[in-house]
Amino acid sequence: MKQSLTNTLSSPNPARGWDLDFYAAAKRLSKVVHRTPLTYNHNLSKKYACEVYLKREDLQIVRSYKLRGAYNMMVTLPAEQLRKGVVCASAGNHAQGFAYSCRKLGVKGVVFMPIITPRQKVNQTKMFGEENIEIVLTGDTFDDCAISARQYTEEKGMTFIPPFEDLRIIEGQSTVAVEILEDLPDTDGKGIDYLFVPVGGGGLASGTGAFFKTYSPATKVIGLEPEGAPSMVAAFNAGHPVTLDSIERFVDGAAVKRVGDLTYSICREVLDEMSVVPEGRICSVILQLYNENAIVVEPAGALSIAALDDYADVIKGKTVVCVVSGSNNDIDRMQEIKERALQYEGLKHYFLVTFAQRPGALREFLNHVLGPNDDITRFEYMQKHNKETGPALVGIELTARKDYETLIQNLEKYNIDYTELNKDNQLFGYLV
C-alpha cells in the first residue's frame, strides 16, 4: 500500500480548487520530522466497542504537528527570499515549529509573542531556535502582537510565516494523513471509517481532510472545536469566515476568533462534519490519558478523543483514528484542568452560604447538610468583620454525581441561605 501511495500522491489535485502535492511535502519533511507512531489504544477501543488508533503528534520533535507546515513553507521559499529572514506571530506551537525550522535551515527568524506569554513558552521557543531566532514580546493580546509582526515583516523586507493560512502550510500538515494511511492502509475493503481531527485555524483539518477525501474518500472526517471557540462552526453556519466577538481561550491550541478564508474553503469541501466539545470534558480526557496511559497532552491534543462520547453509537464496530495534535502543556495548568474536569463531571460545586446568626449553625451544616463522603475543599469568609455571621465561599467535592441531589435537598431541608455559584457564570468567575 505504501508503494501505491507513493505512485499516486505525486500529482496535485487542482480539480477540487486546491493544489496540494502531498507526497512532495512528505519527501521534503522525511528527514526533518519524526514519523510519529499510530498506536492502538486498548482502553478507548474497549470503552467504545471499536478499534481506536491514536496518531501521536504529541511525540513530534517540537511536541506538536506545527513543525510540518512551518518547515514545508520555509524550505520551499526561494533562497534569496529565505536569506532575508522570516517572521511569525505565535505564543505556542507554531512558534516552536517555526523556531526549529529556522535552526534546521540556518536562517534568521523573528518570533513575535504577546507580553503576557508564559515564560515557559518563551524558553521553549528559544530552546528550539537557539541562535537563529530573536523573540519580540509586544502587545497585550495575540491580535496586537500579530499586527506588529506584519508591520515588522514589511519594514524589514522579510517573509511572514502564517500559522495556517497558506497552501504550503496546509500541505505540510497534510503529511500527518499520509503517514496515517500508510500505517493503516485499506486492506480487504477494511479501511479507516472515521478520522477525528482538531480544528483551530483550520490548517491541520484542511490538509488531512484533503488527503483523505482524495485517497480514502469513504473515511468520514470529523472536525472538532472547543465549545468556547467555535469559529469554524460559525463559518460553516454563515457560509463564510466570521470574527467571533469573544472566545474562551482555555484550549489555546485551537482557540481562534476567525479561521482563514483558505482553510475555510477547503474544510467546507473535505470535512463531513464539524462538532464542538465542552472544555470540561476535554479536561477529563487529559486526566484520563495521563492516569490510564501515561500520555501527556495539551487541551487541543485531547479534542479528538473527547469527541468520541458524542459519536459512541455510530463508531461501534468501526475503525477510528484520533489525531493527538500536541503535548505542550504547562504543568502549572494542571490544577485548573483538574478543577474544570471535576466541575464538568458534576463532582465539584461552589456555594455562597450565609450562616444563620446563632450558635452551632456551622456545625449543623457540617453534620447534617454534608453527606458522609462529601469533602469541603475550600472555605473562605467573604468579609473581614463579624465572620461568624457573614457569607462564606464553600467549595464541596462529591464522590458521585448523584450525591448532588442529596446535597441540594439537605440545603433546602435545613433552610440554608445559599447561592449556587456554578450556575452564575459572572459571580463564579469573580469569586472562584
C-alpha positions in Angstrom: 0.0 0.0 0.0 2.9 2.4 0.8 4.2 2.0 -2.7 0.9 2.6 -4.4 0.5 5.8 -2.3 3.9 6.9 -3.5 2.9 6.5 -7.1 -0.4 8.4 -6.8 0.5 11.2 -4.4 2.9 12.8 -6.7 0.1 14.6 -8.7 -1.7 17.6 -7.3 -5.5 17.9 -7.4 -6.5 21.3 -8.9 -9.9 20.0 -9.9 -11.0 20.4 -6.3 -10.0 24.0 -6.1 -6.7 23.5 -4.3 -3.3 22.4 -5.5 -1.6 20.3 -2.8 1.3 17.9 -3.6 1.0 15.7 -0.6 3.9 13.3 -1.4 6.3 16.1 -2.3 5.7 17.6 1.1 6.2 14.2 2.8 9.5 13.8 1.0 10.7 17.2 2.0 9.9 16.5 5.6 11.1 12.9 5.8 14.5 13.8 7.2 13.3 16.6 9.5 10.2 15.4 11.3 9.7 12.3 13.4 7.4 9.8 11.7 5.1 9.7 14.8 3.5 6.4 15.8 -0.1 5.3 15.1 -0.9 3.4 18.2 -3.8 1.1 19.0 -5.5 2.2 22.3 -7.0 -0.7 24.2 -8.8 1.3 26.8 -10.6 3.5 24.3 -11.3 0.6 22.0 -13.0 -1.3 24.8 -14.9 1.7 26.0 -16.4 2.5 22.6 -16.6 -1.1 21.2 -14.5 -0.3 18.2 -10.9 0.0 17.1 -9.3 3.3 18.2 -5.9 4.4 17.0 -4.1 7.5 18.1 -1.9 9.4 15.8 0.7 10.6 18.3 1.8 14.1 17.1 2.4 14.8 20.8 5.6 12.9 20.3 6.8 15.1 17.4 10.2 16.8 17.9 8.6 20.1 19.0 5.7 18.2 20.6 3.1 19.2 18.0 2.4 18.8 14.3 3.1 22.5 13.6 6.7 21.8 12.6 5.4 20.1 9.4 3.7 23.2 8.0 6.3 25.7 9.0 9.2 23.8 7.6 7.4 22.9 4.4 6.7 26.5 3.7 10.1 27.8 4.6 12.1 25.2 2.7 10.1 26.0 -0.5 10.9 29.7 -0.4 13.5 30.9 -3.0 17.0 31.1 -1.5 17.3 34.8 -1.8 14.0 35.3 0.0 14.9 33.0 2.7 18.3 34.8 3.3 16.3 38.0 4.1 14.8 36.2 7.1 11.4 35.1 8.2 8.9 36.3 10.8 6.0 34.6 12.7 3.5 35.6 15.4 2.6 32.9 17.9 2.6 32.2 21.6 2.5 28.5 21.3 3.1 25.5 19.0 3.6 27.4 15.7 6.4 29.5 17.3 8.2 26.3 18.3 7.9 24.7 15.0 9.0 27.9 13.3 12.0 28.2 15.6 13.1 24.6 15.0 12.8 25.2 11.2 14.9 28.3 11.4 17.7 26.4 13.2 17.5 23.5 10.8 17.7 25.7 7.8 20.2 28.1 9.2 18.1 31.2 8.6 17.3 34.2 10.8 13.8 34.2 12.3 11.9 36.7 14.5 9.1 35.4 16.7 6.5 37.9 18.0 4.8 37.0 21.2 2.3 38.8 23.4 3.8 40.3 26.5 1.6 38.0 28.7 3.2 34.9 27.1 4.2 32.5 29.9 8.0 32.3 30.5 7.9 28.5 29.8 6.7 29.0 26.2 9.3 31.7 25.6 12.0 29.4 26.9 10.8 26.5 24.8 10.9 28.6 21.7 14.4 29.8 22.4 15.5 26.2 23.1 14.3 25.0 19.7 15.6 28.0 17.7 18.8 28.7 19.6 20.9 31.4 18.0 18.8 31.6 14.9 15.9 33.3 16.4 15.0 36.6 18.1 11.9 36.9 20.3 10.0 40.1 20.5 7.4 40.5 23.3 4.8 43.1 22.3 1.1 43.8 22.8 -1.3 42.6 25.5 -3.2 40.3 23.1 -2.3 38.0 20.2 -4.1 40.2 17.8 -1.9 43.2 18.8 1.1 41.0 18.5 0.2 39.8 15.1 -0.3 43.3 13.8 3.2 44.3 15.0 4.7 41.2 13.4 3.1 42.0 10.0 4.4 45.6 10.2 7.9 44.5 11.1 7.9 42.0 8.2 7.1 44.7 5.6 9.5 47.2 7.1 12.4 44.7 7.0 11.6 43.1 3.7 11.3 39.6 5.3 8.7 36.8 4.8 5.8 36.2 7.1 5.2 32.5 8.0 1.5 32.2 9.0 0.1 29.6 11.3 -2.4 28.2 8.9 -3.5 30.5 6.0 -1.1 29.3 3.2 -1.2 26.3 0.9 2.4 25.4 1.8 1.5 25.3 5.5 -1.6 23.2 4.7 0.4 20.9 2.5 2.9 20.3 5.3 0.2 19.5 7.8 -1.3 17.0 5.3 1.7 14.7 5.8 0.1 13.6 9.1 -2.6 12.0 7.0 0.0 10.5 4.6 1.6 8.6 7.5 -1.8 7.5 8.9 -2.9 5.9 5.7 0.4 4.3 5.1 0.5 2.8 8.6 -3.2 1.7 8.5 -4.0 1.0 4.8 -7.2 -0.1 3.3 -6.9 -3.9 3.2 -9.6 -6.3 2.1 -12.0 -3.4 2.0 -11.5 -2.6 5.6 -10.1 0.9 5.9 -10.4 3.8 8.3 -14.1 4.6 8.9 -13.7 7.8 11.0 -10.9 10.4 11.3 -11.3 12.8 14.2 -9.1 16.0 13.9 -8.9 19.1 16.0 -9.6 22.5 14.3 -8.0 25.8 15.3 -7.3 28.0 12.3 -8.0 25.0 10.1 -4.6 24.1 8.7 -4.4 20.6 10.0 -8.0 19.8 9.2 -7.6 21.2 5.7 -4.5 19.2 4.9 -5.6 15.9 6.5 -9.1 16.2 5.1 -7.9 17.0 1.6 -5.7 13.9 1.6 -8.3 11.5 2.9 -11.0 12.8 0.6 -8.6 12.2 -2.3 -7.2 8.8 -1.3 -9.7 7.4 1.2 -13.0 9.1 0.3 -15.1 6.6 2.3 -13.5 7.8 5.5 -15.7 10.3 7.4 -13.5 13.2 8.5 -14.9 15.0 11.6 -13.5 18.4 12.7 -13.6 19.3 16.4 -13.5 22.7 18.1 -13.7 23.7 21.8 -17.2 24.8 22.7 -16.0 28.2 23.8 -14.3 29.0 20.4 -16.4 27.6 17.6 -15.0 29.8 14.8 -15.2 27.1 12.1 -18.7 26.1 13.1 -19.7 29.7 12.9 -18.1 29.9 9.4 -20.0 26.8 8.3 -23.2 28.3 9.5 -22.7 31.7 7.9 -21.3 30.4 4.7 -18.1 32.3 5.1 -15.5 33.0 7.9 -16.7 35.3 10.6 -14.9 37.0 13.5 -16.3 35.9 16.9 -16.8 38.7 19.4 -15.1 36.8 22.2 -13.8 33.3 22.8 -12.8 31.0 25.7 -9.0 30.7 25.3 -8.5 27.7 27.6 -7.9 25.3 24.7 -5.2 27.7 23.5 -4.0 25.5 20.6 -7.4 25.5 19.0 -9.0 28.8 20.1 -9.1 31.4 17.3 -11.6 34.2 16.7 -11.6 33.8 13.0 -10.5 30.9 10.8 -8.7 31.5 7.5 -10.5 32.2 4.2 -8.4 29.5 2.5 -8.7 26.9 5.3 -12.5 27.5 5.5 -12.9 26.9 1.7 -11.0 23.6 1.9 -12.6 22.5 5.2 -16.0 23.2 3.8 -15.2 20.8 0.9 -13.4 18.0 2.8 -14.9 17.8 6.3 -18.0 15.6 6.7 -19.0 17.3 10.0 -17.9 19.9 12.4 -18.6 19.5 16.1 -17.8 21.2 19.4 -16.6 19.7 22.6 -17.1 21.2 26.1 -13.9 22.3 27.8 -14.7 20.4 30.9 -14.8 17.1 29.1 -11.5 17.9 27.4 -10.0 18.3 30.9 -11.5 15.0 32.0 -9.8 13.3 29.0 -6.5 14.9 29.7 -6.5 13.4 33.2 -7.7 10.0 32.0 -5.0 9.8 29.3 -2.4 10.6 32.0 -3.7 8.3 34.6 -4.6 5.3 32.4 -2.0 5.6 29.6 0.8 7.9 30.9 0.1 10.1 27.9 0.6 13.9 28.5 -1.4 16.1 26.1 -2.4 19.7 25.9 -6.1 20.7 25.8 -6.1 20.9 21.9 -4.4 17.5 21.8 -7.3 15.9 23.7 -10.0 17.4 21.5 -10.3 14.5 19.1 -10.6 11.9 21.8 -13.0 14.0 23.9 -15.4 14.0 20.9 -15.8 10.2 20.9 -18.6 10.3 23.5 -20.8 12.2 21.1 -20.2 9.6 18.4 -20.3 6.5 20.6 -23.3 4.9 18.8 -22.1 5.4 15.2 -18.5 4.3 15.7 -19.3 0.9 17.3 -17.5 -1.8 15.3 -15.7 0.7 13.2 -12.0 1.7 12.8 -11.3 5.1 14.2 -8.3 7.4 14.2 -7.9 10.3 16.5 -5.2 12.9 15.8 -3.5 13.8 19.1 -2.1 17.1 18.0 0.3 18.2 20.7 1.6 18.0 24.3 2.8 21.5 25.1 1.0 21.6 28.4 2.4 23.8 31.2 2.4 21.9 34.4 1.1 25.0 36.2 -2.2 24.5 34.4 -2.9 21.0 35.9 -4.8 22.3 38.9 -7.1 24.3 36.7 -7.5 21.2 34.4 -8.5 19.1 37.4 -10.9 21.8 38.7 -12.6 22.0 35.3 -12.8 18.3 35.0 -14.5 17.9 38.4 -17.0 20.6 37.6 -17.9 19.0 34.3 -18.3 15.6 35.9 -20.6 17.2 38.5 -18.3 16.4 41.4 -17.2 20.0 42.3 -19.6 22.7 43.4 -19.3 26.1 44.9 -21.8 28.0 47.1 -22.1 31.3 48.8 -23.6 30.3 52.2 -24.9 32.9 54.7 -25.0 31.1 58.0 -27.7 31.9 60.5 -26.8 34.2 63.3 -26.9 31.7 66.1 -24.5 29.3 67.8 -24.0 25.9 66.1 -25.0 27.0 62.6 -21.7 26.0 61.1 -21.6 22.7 63.0 -25.2 21.9 61.8 -24.0 22.5 58.2 -21.1 20.1 58.6 -23.1 17.4 60.4 -26.4 17.4 58.6 -26.1 19.1 55.2 -22.9 17.4 54.0 -23.1 13.7 53.1 -20.8 11.1 54.6 -18.4 11.2 51.6 -18.6 14.9 50.8 -15.5 16.9 51.3 -15.0 20.7 51.8 -12.1 21.7 49.6 -12.5 25.5 50.2 -13.9 27.6 53.0 -13.5 31.3 53.0 -15.4 34.1 54.7 -16.3 36.9 52.3 -16.0 39.7 54.8 -13.3 40.7 57.3 -15.5 41.5 60.3 -18.2 39.6 62.1 -17.0 36.4 60.3 -19.4 34.2 62.2 -22.4 35.9 60.6 -21.1 36.7 57.1 -21.4 34.9 53.8 -18.8 32.2 53.2 -17.4 30.8 49.9 -17.7 27.0 50.3 -16.3 24.5 47.8 -17.6 21.0 48.0 -16.3 17.9 46.3 -18.5 14.9 45.8 -17.6 11.3 45.2 -20.5 10.6 42.8 -22.6 12.9 40.6 -25.8 11.5 42.2 -24.8 12.9 45.6 -25.5 16.4 44.3 -29.3 16.0 44.5 -29.0 14.9 48.2 -26.8 17.9 48.9 -29.3 20.3 47.5 -32.2 18.6 49.3 -30.3 19.0 52.6 -29.6 22.7 52.0 -33.3 23.2 51.5 -34.3 20.9 54.4 -32.2 22.9 56.9 -33.2 26.3 55.5 -29.7 27.2 54.5 -29.4 30.6 52.8 -27.2 29.8 49.7 -26.3 30.8 46.2 -25.0 28.2 43.8 -22.1 29.8 42.0 -21.6 27.1 39.3 -24.9 28.3 37.8 -23.9 32.0 37.8 -21.0 32.5 35.4 -20.4 36.1 36.3 -20.4 35.5 40.0 -18.4 32.3 39.6 -15.7 34.0 37.6 -15.4 36.8 40.1 -15.2 34.7 43.3 -13.7 31.4 42.1 
